């Protein structure tokens, strides 16, 4: 009993101490370099300590056979599906969970009632409606009309966006279960009602673009590390799904073009003879070839056929299926060689996007596949599609992006680069999370952060001067400067993330870029990152699998970085506190050194402040005061030591003319980081020294370090390439330079007609 009690008390003490270290990283000097062991799950036969899948790793599989029909006149979709579910786990399953993401539009969904709201002095109809979002949801949500297996009805329970099917007998390990689900729903306007799939209406020609995503009942993931993943879909953090094979039949108006996950199996039936011939020609072109032309799309917009056609698509080993349909679509395609395999890069877009998409989209798809394949794994699928649909979202082999021109066909540089970036990003999601199948509901950053990092690499290889918005370290500093209570760890759970763009996208991507460029180096990082992608392609990784793989494959201890950058919120702020210069005062006797201290801005201002009376202004000097306090005995001992110093004539020439610089640094931000120092010499030349992060290991608050130079230094700058996300550059330099404050310049209002209200609107638009 005493041993049990002691063990329990010890456990409490250890857990309390660890919690204190995590919450107060400065509480002792070793905390920031402490290993992550207790924060990560214990390795087992499913997931090893190296970060690789274990010998007993398993995952489920679900195959789908779906038939659906789009009713354009009533803006509705109905479908029937047969699901074959394979239980590859070691556990008997007495029920199955499915995702019903369309229920996010159900008026009774919590998602439509947990919004925060406040009144304003002026409000329009949409703002008033959004005070109670369920008011615009009448009749929406997926309606289940049949759930059965072998002709027998299955009991089921719908819990908002999740559905549980109860089995008559437990599904044993190694068994499969086949069941059918019939359903229908009213298609939402995705430009107005929150969600992922839906329609967009074009008033000018009276037509629609349908983007059908998260549209059918889908199997939730059952995994070794969490059991059923049945967290509700709230519209933000997306999903993890089970891999499988799909066969999908989509019946739509006859003049619609359909693009979907996978390969179309009946082009020869649904395309015109001319279009089918162009499709065959497109297999061997060097530039995108228009298969469905702009003229054909414009004519279709006018005719609006009432006939029907059924398109058949099949996809193997994918986690989801999405599709799009519209009579407005222009379609072009070209092949791209990925690791010796031909992949068809394709784009679908309405005439409103023609001048941008025709010029860039398919070529950007091809470039993205090549670049991501170089940095991760070769793209394994036969097609990759970019669809212009006014907003961005991703699914296997198909993604929906934005990028429209003005009415006259012109566009700005901002729209062009924005379009290219979103195409790269959404096509890139084929790798993360469509292939490396992380769970965004749990870890938003594993999806968006890894992909945004690869997006940055792809943008920079597209154009060396590409205006990337995320990736470089200096772009995250405005976020990291925020008050502590406005920041949150990257490891925050999906829908709990407050600043998704900054946190899950930008900070995670920036962290990986810092690892690659500053901490690990490209060779070690690239090898380890590829290893992670290869290990977890078509599997379900967790953060621990990434963290462990990056260290295991590189031989670099990164626990300090994961702890600080991923689990913490402290910023980087490394200051140069003092610079001392030592040089030989006798070329024949380098042993005797004289010392000079540089004056920093604070010292200079103190001298100019007449209200300050320095201690050394008195008759007693600091040196005298020092010896007075230590006593006469200490002074005598010091004098004796000085007398024992003898000149080292033999080595004096070796040190003659050398410049010794003693730099003192302090960690004002909390996050430790390598220290990069740029030296500018009096002759105008420059040199870089890189001090590894382990210089902070024994004292995380400060350190001094001496550098021996052959030439006299004119200036010193820390983090000259702005690669460590240091939030305060003003304390990084000697001599100290004052940096200009940031401000925004707005055009002055012209005349009295521009009141406060219109001026505010103009600024908001900017």
N, C-alpha and C positions, 0 to 999 in steps of 0.2 A: 504494500500500500504506500509506504514511504517513497519507494522508487517511482511509483506511478505519479505521486503528488509532485515529487521533485522534477520529473520529466515534464509534467504539465506546466509547472511554474517556469521552468527553463524555456519551454516553447513560447509561453506568453512573453517572457522577457525578450527573447530573440525576435519575435514578430514585432513587438513594440519598438525595439531598437531599429529594426529594418524599416518600419514605417516612418520613424523619425528621420532616418537617413534619407528616405525617399522624399519626404515632405520638406526637409531642411538640408539640402545637399551640402551646405557649408558647415554642418555640425561637426565633422571631423575631416582630417586631411585626406583620408583614403576613400571616402564615399564615392566620389565621382569615378574612380577607377575600380570600384568593387564589381565583381562579376555578376552577371544577370541571373545566375542559376535559380534563385528562389522566385524570380518573376516569370520564369518560363515553365511550361509544363514538363513533367518528368519524361525523359525519353522512354520509349517502349518498343515492342515488336512491330508496331505500326509506323512509328516515326522515330528515327534514330537520333542520337546525340550529334551526328555529323550534319543533320539537316536533310538527309535523304529518306525516301520512303523505306520502311522496314521490310523485313522478309515476310511479314504477315499482313502487309498493307492490303486493303480492300476498298472497293467503292461500288455503289449500286449502278444499275443501268435501267433506262426506260426507253422503249421504242414506241413511236406514234404513227398511227395511220389516221389521217384527218381529212374530212371533206367539209367544205364550207361554201357559203354563197353570200355574196355582197348584194344587198338591195339598196341601190343608189337612190331611188326615189324616196324611200322611207328611212334612209341613213341607218340601216341596221345590218347585223351580221348574224347568221345562224350556222351551227356546225355540229358535227358528230365525230367522235374520235374513239379509237380503240387503243388502249395503252397496254403494253406488255411490260410488266415490272419484274426485274430480276433481283432477288435478295441474295447478294453476294456477301452479306455481313455474317458474323457468327451468331447473330441474335434472331430469335423468332419474333415476328412482328404481328401484333394483333390488330393494328390499324395502320392506315396510310394517310399521309398528309399531302394535299395538293394546294397550289397557289392559285388564287382567283384575283389577280391584280386589277381586273376591270372593276372590282367592287370598291375601288377607291372612289368611284363616282356615285356610289350608292349614298342616298341622302342620310342613311343611318350610320354611315361609317364614322368612327371616332375621328378620323382624319379631317372630316369636314366640320368638326365641332370643337377641336382643341386649339383653334387659331386664337392668337391675341389680336385685339382690335382696340381702336380709339377713334373718337370723333375729331373731325377737323372743321374749321370755320366754313370751308367750301368743299362739297363732295358731289361727285357725279353719280350716275346710275350704277355704273360698275362697282365703284367704291362702296356704295350703300349695299349692293347685293353681296359683296364680299365680306360684309360684316357678319353675315350668316350664310356661308357658302352652300349649305344644303338646299337653300331656296332655288338654286339653279340645277339641282340634281334629280328632279322629279322624273321617275321612270328609268333612270340609269342604273348600271350595275348588271352583272351577269346573272342570267336566270337559268338554273339547272332544271332540266325537264326529265332526265333519266340517268340513273346510275345502276348498272347491272353487270352481272357476270354469269355466263352460261345460261342466260335467259332468266335469271333470278335477280330481283331487286336487291340492292345493297343499301343498308342504312347509312346515312351520312349526316354530318352536322356542319353547317356553314358558320364560321366565326369570322365575320367581316371579310378580310382578304385571304382567309385560309379555310380549307375544307378538309374535314377528317372523314375517311371512309372506314367503317367498322367491318372487320372480316369475320365470317362465321367460324373459321378456324385459323389459327395463327399460321402465317407464311413462314415456313421453316427455312433455315440456311440452305442455299443451293436450289431453292424452288423459284418458280416464276408464277405470276398471277396476271391474268388477262381480264380486263374489264372495259366497259363502254360508258361514255358520258355524252349526253346530248345537252345543248345549251344554245342560248341566243342573247343578244344584248343590243341596246341602242348605242350607236357610235357617237362619241362625244366630239365636240369642236375643240381640238387640241390647242388652238390659238387662244381660247378663252377659258376652257375648263382644265384644271390641273390634271396632269397625267402624262403618259408616254405615247400611246397610240391614239388614233382618231382621224379626223378629216380637217382639211383647210379649204375654205370656199373662196373662189375668185369671182367677185361680183362683175367684173368687166366682161367676162365671157360666160358666166353662169355654170362653171365647172368646178370639180373637186379634185384634190389630191388626197388619197387615202394612205395612211401609214399604219399598217396593222401590226402592232407590237404588244407583247404581253397580253395577248388576245384570246388565248385558249387555256383551259385548266391544265396546269403543268405540275409535274411531280416535284415536291420539295426534296432537299438533300437530307439523307440520313447518313451520318458519318461517325467515324471512330471517336472524334474529339468533342462532339456535342449532341449526338443522337439526332433527333429531328430538328431541322432548322425551320421553325415555324413562327419566326418573328413576323409581325404584321408589316405589310407594305404601306408606308405613309407618304409615298410620292417622291421621297428624296433618295435615301440609300436604296440601292437596287436589289440584286438578288444573286443567289448561287443556285445552280440547277444540276440535274443529273444528266450525264452524257448518254446519248443513244442515237438511233437512226430514225429518220423522218421520211414519210411519204405523204405529201399534202396536195390535195386537189382544190383549186380555188376557182369558183364560177363567178364571173364578173361580166359587165357589159362588153359586147363584142369588140368595141373600138378602144377598149382600155389596153394599155401595155402593162404587164405584170413583171416585177422583179422580186426575187425572193432568195432566202437562204438556200444554198445548194445549186443543183443544175436542173434546168428545164428539160423534161423528157419528151415534150411534144411540140417543139418549135415548128416542125414541119406542118403541124395542124393549126396552130394559132397565129402564125405569121403569114404575111402575104408572100407570094413566090419571090418577089423582089427583095423583101426583107430577109427571107431565109437564105437567099443567095449571098447577100451582103454579110450575113452572120458567118457563113462559111469562109468568105474572103477575109473577114476580120481575124481569122485564126493566124494569119501570116503577114499582117501589116506592121509597119514601123511607127505609124502615127494613128491616133484614134480615128476610126471609120464610123461615120453616121449610118446606123442600121435603120432606125426609125427617124426620119428627117424632120426638120422644123416645119416644112410645108405640110407634111402629113399630119403633124400634131395640130397645126392651125386649122386644117380642114376638119379634123376629128372634133375639135372644139365646137364647130358650127353644127355638125350633123347629129351628134348625140344619139348613137344607135340604141335601139331598144332590144336588139338581139343579145344572146348570151354565148360566152365561150368558157371552156374549162381549161385552165393551165395546170400542168402537173409538174411538181418539183420534188426532187429527192436529195437528201443530205445524209452523210454518214459521219458518225462520231462527233456530233455537235451537242451543245447544251441547250439550244433554244432554236426557234424558228420565227422569222419575221418576214413580212412582205409589204409591197406597195402596189397600188394600181391607180391609173389615171389615163384619160384620153389625151391629156395635155403633154405627155412625156415625149421628149426627144431622147434617143438612146444611141450612145457611141461606145466603142470597145476597141481594145488592142491587147495583144499578148505581152506578158512580161516573163522573162526567164528567171526563175528562182531556184538556184541550186540544181540546174539542169532540167527543171520541170517547167512546163508551160502553164501559166496561170492567166486567166482572162481578167484584165482590169476593165471595169465598165462604169458608166455614169448614166443616170436618168435625171432629166430636169425639164421644167416647163420653159416656155419661151422667155419668161420674165428673168431667167438666169442665163440665157443663151450665151451672151458675149463673155461671160466669166467662165462658165462651166465647159463650154466647147473648147476654150483655149487651155484651161488648166486642170480640170477635175481629174480626168482619167490619167493624165501624166503624173499628177500628184499621188494618185492611188498606186501607180506602178513604183514611183520613187519610195513611197512609204513601205511597201512590201519588201523591197530590196534592202532598205536601211534597217528595218526592224529584224529582218531575217539575219542580217549580219551581226546584230547585237544580241539576238536571242536564239531562236531556232528557225530553220527554213520554213516558210509559210506552207502549211500542209494541205490547204484546201484548193479546189480547182478554180474558184472565182473570188473576186472581191469587188463590191459594188458601192458606189457613192450616189446617193439620191439627194437632190436639192429639195428640201421640205421645210425651209424657213427656220429650223432649229436642229440641234444636234442630239443624236442618240445612236447607240450602237447595238448590233446583234451579230451573230455569226455570219460572215460573208457579206453582210449588207449593213449600211449605216445611213442615217438621215442627217443632213447638214444644211447650213444656210449659205447664202451668197447670191443675192439678186442685184441686178443693175438698176439704174434709174430708168424711167419710162423711155428715154431716148437711147438707151443701151450703154450709156457711160457709167463709170464707177470710180470710186476713190481708191487711193492706195490702201487706206484703212480697211475698206471692204474687201479688197483683193487679198491682203495678207490675213485678214480675219477668216476668210473663206478657206484659204490654203491651210491655215492652222487647224481649223475645225475638221477639215477632211483628214489631215494627218492624224489628228487625235482620235477621231471616231474609227477610221480604218485601223489605227494602231490598237484599238480595243479588241481586235481579233486575237491579239496575243495575250493581253491582260484586260479582262478576265475570261475571254471566251475559250482560250486554250489553257492557259495557266489559271485554273478556275477558282479564284479566291472568292470570299464571301463579303460583299460590300455592306450588307446589313450589320455585320460585326465590325469590319475594318474597312472603312471607306477608302483609306489611303492605299490599301493593297491593290485596288482596282485603279483609282485615279492617279495616285502618286507615281506608281511605277510607269503607268502609261504616259503621264505628263513628262516624266524624265526622258523616256524614249522619244516622245514628240519633240522635245528640245534638241536631242541629238539629230533627229531627222530634219528639223528646220535648219539647223546649222550646216548640214550637209546639202541642203537644197540651195542655200545662199549663205555665203560666209558673213554677210552683213545683215542676215535676217533679223528683223525686230522682234525677237522672242520676248514674250511677256512673263514667262516662268522658266526657271532653271538656274540662271546665273545667281550667285549668292547675294550680290548687292541688291537685287530686286526684292528680297524678302525682308530687308532691314526695316522698312516702314511698318510692317506687321509686327516685327519683333520688338519695336520700340514702344508698343502699346503698354498700358498699365498691366500689371500682373494678372489682375482679375478679369482682364479682357482676353487673355490667352488661354489655351487649352492644349494638352498633350496630343500629338498625332495619334496616339493609341486610344483616344476617346472613341467610344462606340458609335457607329454609323450615324443614326438619326439624332444623337446627342451633340454632334459637332455643330458649333455655332457659326464659325466662319469657314464653310466648306472649301471655298475657292482658295483662301489663304492657307488653310491648315492641311486638308486632305490632298489637295492638288499641289500648291506651290511649295509649302514647307517640306513635304515628303520628297518631291522632285528635286528641290534644292539640296536636301540632305544627300541624296544619291549622287548628285553632281559634285558636291564637296568631297564625298568619298572617292569619286573617280579622279578628280583633278588635283586634289590637295593631300588627302590622307593616304590613300592606297596607291595611286598612280594608275594610269590607264591599263597597263598590261595586267596587273593583278586584279583590278576591278572587273575588267571585261571578261576575263576567264571565269571568275567566280559568278558573275551575273549570268553568263551563258549556262554555267553549270546549274544554277537554280532553275532557269527556264527549261533546261533539258530534263532535270529530275522531276519537275512538277507539271510538265505538259500533259494535258488531259487528266489531271488529278486535282485534288482539293488541298492546297497548301494553307498553312497558317503563318502568322508573323514569325514564330519560332523557327519554322523551316527555312525562311529567308535569312534570318539573323545567323542561324547556325551554318547554313551553306556558305554564306559570304565569308565567314571566318575560316571554316574548314577547308575551303578551296583556295584561299589566299595565304593562310598562315599569318594573318594580321588580327591582333586582338582588337575588336571593335566594340566590346561591351560598354566602354565609357561613352562611345558615340551614340549607340542605341539608347543608353540610359539618359543622356543629356538631351539629344535632339528628338528622340521619339517619345520617351516617357516623361520628359521634363518640359519646362517652358522658359528656362533661363536663356537670355540672349548672349551673344558674344560681344564683349567689350574689353579688349585688351589694351592697356594704356602703357605708353613709355613714360615712366615717372622721372627718370633722371638719366643723363648721359655723362659719364666721366671719361676724360681723355688723359692717358698716361703716355709719356714719351721719354726717350732717353735724353738727358740733358748733357751727356758727355759721350761722343761717339766712341771714345776709347774705353768707356766704363758704362756699359748698359745696365749694370746692376743698380745704379743710383737712378731712381725715377722721380720725376716731378709730376704733379697732378694738377689738372685744370678741370673745373666744373662748368658746364654750360649753364647759361641762365635761361630758365623757361619763362613763359608769359606771366605766371603768377608771381615769380620773383621780381620781374621787371615792374609789374604794377605795384607791388608792395613798396618798392623803392620810391615810386612816384607818389605814394600816399603819405602825406605829411603827418597824418594822425598816428602812424605806426612808428614806435620807437623800438629799434632792434636791441636785443640784449647785448650784442657785441659793440653797441655804441658806448657802453660804459667802459670804465677803466679796466675791468676784469675781462679777459678774453675767454672764449669758450675752452681753449686748451688749459688755461690756468684753472678755470672752474672745474674741469674734468679731473685734473690732478689733485685739486683741493679736496674733492669728494673722495677720491680713492686713497688719499693720504700720502705722506712723504715716502713711506716704504715702497708703495707701488711705483712712485716716480723714480725712486732709486733703482728698482728692478728693471724698469723700462730703459733707463740710461745704461745700465749694465748690458742689457740685450743689444742695444744699439752699438755699444762698443765692440761686441763680439762679431758684428758683421764685417766680413772681409770681401774684398773685390775678387770676382771670378774672372781673372784676366784671360784664361783659356777660351771661355765661351763669349766674351764680350762682343766680339765682332759679329757673332751670329744674330745678336739682338739689336745691333746698332741700326738706327734709323727706323725701327719698327714702331708702329702706332698701336697702342693698346686702348680699346674702348670698352668700358664697363657699363653695360646697359641694365637698368632696373625696370622690371615690368610688374604690373599688377593686374589681377583678374577682377575687373569691376562688374562684369556682367554675370558671371557665374559659370557659363558654359566654357569648358576648357577647349583649346584648339591649338593646332600647330601655329608657330609664330614665324611669319615670313617677313624678312627684313630686306629692304632695298637700301643700299649704300650709294650715295652720290659723292664722288670724289672731287677735290678741288680742280682737277684737270678736266672735269665734265664727264668722265666715264662712270659707269654704273656696275653694280654687282649685287646678286641676290644670295642671301643665306636663308636656309630653311631649318628651323629648330623643331624637332619632333614633339608631339603632344606630351610625351612622357616626361618632358622637362618639368611639368606640373605635378608629377606623381607624388612627391614627398611634401609638397606645399602647394595647394591648389589656389592660394591667394596671391602669391608673389614669387619672383625669383630674380636673381641677377646672373648675368653671363658676360664673360669677357671675350672679345673678338680681336684678333691680331691682324692688322692690316699693314700693307707696305706703303700706302699712300694716305695723305691727310684727308679726312672726311669733311665734306661741306654740308651734307644733309643726310638725314635718316628718315625712312618712312616704313611703317609696319603695314602689311597687307596691301602692297602697291597695286596688285591686280584685283583688289576687292573680292577675294575668293573665299573668305571665311565668314561672311555675313556680319562683320563687325558693325555695330549700330552707331558707334561714335568715332568718326574719323578724325575729329579735332584733337584727340589725345594720342594719335598714332604717329606724330611727326616731330622731328627736331631739325632745325629750329621750329618752334611751335608756330603754326599758321592758324589764323582765325578763318573758319569757313563761312561763306555767306549763308544766311538763313533762307529757307525755301519759302516761296510765296507763289500764289497764282495770279496771273495778270488777266483781267477781264477787260473787254472793250468798253470804253465809257459810254454810258447811255446818251443818246442823241436826242435832245429836245425834251420838252415837258410831257410829250405823249406817252413815253415809256414810264409807267408807274411801277410801284413795288411788285405788284402781282405779275405783270408781264415780264419784268426783269428777272424775277425768280424763276419763271417758267423757262426763260431763255437759258439761264444758267443751268437749270436741271437738264435741259436737252443736251447741252454741251457735255 
